Amino acid sequence: MTLPRSRVIGLALALLAAGLVLALWPNEELPVQEAITRKIIAMTRAAEQKDVGEVMEGISDRFKAGRGWGKDQVKGVLVAQVLRGQWVRIFHTGLEVTEVSPTRGDFTVRFIFARSEARELEQLARESVVDAWSVEGAFEKEQDGEWRVVEARDRRLDPTELF
């Protein structure tokens, strides 16, 4: 069975129109807390998969750390960690996000790096080698609409502070 040319063109135009409607339909913006929470989760997963580029996408060119580090220094540390390949799992706990404005949010989170195959923090054996950090900072929504970390301060956690 062959379709007449006019039907094929009509079907193609209908599909094109449907695609344009979907592509141009305004997306509902996520609340600040949800947008930042999702970004932190995505960056944690990227770090666990050793995807430095994806992690760095979440860090602003304007980034400043409490130690005076900028984006390039953070990238150097991340690359060194990935090349060393020491950590298998990365967990985040205690994530709190506070909206400061529609384009800025402050966060606090603990990151736990472990040599373990555990899928959940509760499965992490007490005998596992872990390294943990508390991080406080801020995300801002940049001109391109992406949320990125603009500042952060970190503190190494004692194992007694983890569980």
C-alpha positions as CSV (number, residue, x, y, z in Angstrom):
1,M,0.0,0.0,0.0
2,T,1.4,3.4,-0.9
3,L,0.3,6.6,0.6
4,P,-0.5,9.6,-1.6
5,R,2.2,12.3,-1.7
6,S,-0.2,14.8,-0.1
7,R,-0.8,12.5,2.9
8,V,3.0,12.0,3.4
9,I,3.6,15.7,3.3
10,G,0.6,16.4,5.7
11,L,1.9,13.7,8.1
12,A,5.4,15.2,8.0
13,L,4.1,18.7,8.7
14,A,1.9,17.4,11.6
15,L,5.0,15.7,13.1
16,L,7.1,18.9,12.6
17,A,4.4,21.0,14.3
18,A,4.1,18.6,17.2
19,G,7.9,18.6,17.6
20,L,8.0,22.4,17.6
21,V,5.2,22.6,20.2
22,L,7.1,20.3,22.5
23,A,10.4,22.0,21.9
24,L,9.1,25.5,22.4
25,W,6.6,24.8,25.2
26,P,7.7,26.8,28.2
27,N,9.3,24.5,30.8
28,E,8.2,25.0,34.4
29,E,11.2,26.1,36.4
30,L,12.1,24.0,39.3
31,P,12.1,25.7,42.8
32,V,15.6,26.8,43.9
33,Q,16.0,24.0,46.5
34,E,15.0,21.3,44.0
35,A,17.2,22.6,41.2
36,I,20.3,22.8,43.5
37,T,19.5,19.4,45.1
38,R,19.3,17.8,41.6
39,K,22.6,19.5,40.6
40,I,24.4,18.2,43.6
41,I,23.1,14.7,43.0
42,A,24.2,14.8,39.4
43,M,27.6,16.1,40.2
44,T,28.1,13.4,42.9
45,R,27.1,10.7,40.3
46,A,29.5,12.2,37.8
47,A,32.3,12.2,40.3
48,E,31.6,8.6,41.2
49,Q,31.8,7.7,37.5
50,K,35.1,9.7,37.3
51,D,33.7,12.2,34.8
52,V,35.7,15.2,35.7
53,G,34.3,17.2,32.8
54,E,30.7,16.7,34.0
55,V,31.6,17.7,37.5
56,M,33.4,20.8,36.3
57,E,30.3,21.8,34.3
58,G,28.7,22.4,37.6
59,I,31.4,24.8,38.8
60,S,31.2,28.4,37.8
61,D,34.2,30.3,36.3
62,R,33.6,32.7,39.1
63,F,34.1,30.0,41.7
64,K,36.1,30.8,44.9
65,A,36.8,28.4,47.7
66,G,37.5,29.1,51.3
67,R,41.2,28.3,50.7
68,G,41.4,30.9,48.0
69,W,41.2,28.2,45.2
70,G,39.5,28.9,41.9
71,K,38.0,26.6,39.3
72,D,41.4,25.5,37.9
73,Q,42.7,24.4,41.3
74,V,39.6,22.4,42.0
75,K,39.9,20.7,38.6
76,G,43.5,19.8,39.4
77,V,42.5,18.2,42.7
78,L,39.6,16.3,41.0
79,V,41.9,15.0,38.2
80,A,44.4,13.8,40.8
81,Q,41.7,12.0,42.7
82,V,40.4,10.4,39.6
83,L,43.8,9.3,38.3
84,R,44.6,7.9,41.7
85,G,41.3,5.9,41.5
86,Q,41.3,5.4,45.3
87,W,37.5,5.9,45.9
88,V,34.9,3.5,44.6
89,R,31.7,5.1,46.1
90,I,30.7,8.6,47.0
91,F,27.7,9.3,49.2
92,H,26.1,12.6,50.1
93,T,24.2,13.0,53.4
94,G,22.7,15.8,55.4
95,L,22.0,17.9,52.2
96,E,20.2,21.1,53.1
97,V,19.5,23.9,50.6
98,T,18.2,27.4,51.5
99,E,16.8,29.7,48.8
100,V,18.5,33.1,49.1
101,S,16.9,34.6,46.0
102,P,15.3,33.2,42.8
103,T,18.9,32.9,41.3
104,R,20.9,31.9,44.4
105,G,20.8,29.2,47.0
106,D,23.1,28.2,49.9
107,F,23.8,24.6,50.7
108,T,25.4,22.3,53.3
109,V,26.2,18.7,52.5
110,R,28.5,15.9,53.8
111,F,30.4,13.8,51.2
112,I,31.6,10.4,52.2
113,F,34.2,8.7,49.9
114,A,34.6,5.0,50.5
115,R,36.5,2.0,49.2
116,S,33.4,-0.2,49.2
117,E,30.9,-1.7,46.8
118,A,28.0,-0.6,49.1
119,R,25.1,0.9,47.2
120,E,23.6,2.7,50.2
121,L,25.3,4.5,53.1
122,E,23.7,2.1,55.5
123,Q,25.5,-0.8,53.8
124,L,28.9,0.8,54.3
125,A,30.9,-1.4,56.6
126,R,32.5,0.3,59.5
127,E,35.7,-1.4,58.4
128,S,35.7,0.4,55.0
129,V,38.3,3.0,54.4
130,V,36.5,6.3,54.2
131,D,37.2,10.0,53.8
132,A,34.6,12.5,54.6
133,W,34.1,16.3,54.1
134,S,31.5,18.8,55.1
135,V,30.9,21.4,52.4
136,E,29.0,24.7,52.7
137,G,28.6,27.0,49.8
138,A,26.3,28.6,47.2
139,F,24.9,28.0,43.8
140,E,23.8,30.7,41.4
141,K,21.8,30.4,38.3
142,E,24.0,31.8,35.5
143,Q,23.2,33.6,32.3
144,D,22.8,30.3,30.4
145,G,20.2,29.1,32.8
146,E,22.4,26.5,34.5
147,W,23.0,26.3,38.2
148,R,26.6,26.3,39.2
149,V,28.7,26.4,42.4
150,V,30.1,29.9,42.9
151,E,31.6,29.5,46.4
152,A,32.4,26.7,48.8
153,R,34.1,26.0,52.1
154,D,35.1,22.6,53.2
155,R,36.1,20.8,56.4
156,R,37.4,17.3,56.8
157,L,35.2,15.2,59.1
158,D,36.3,12.9,61.8
159,P,35.0,9.4,61.5
160,T,33.0,9.9,64.7
161,E,31.0,12.6,62.9
162,L,29.9,10.3,60.0
163,F,27.2,8.0,61.5
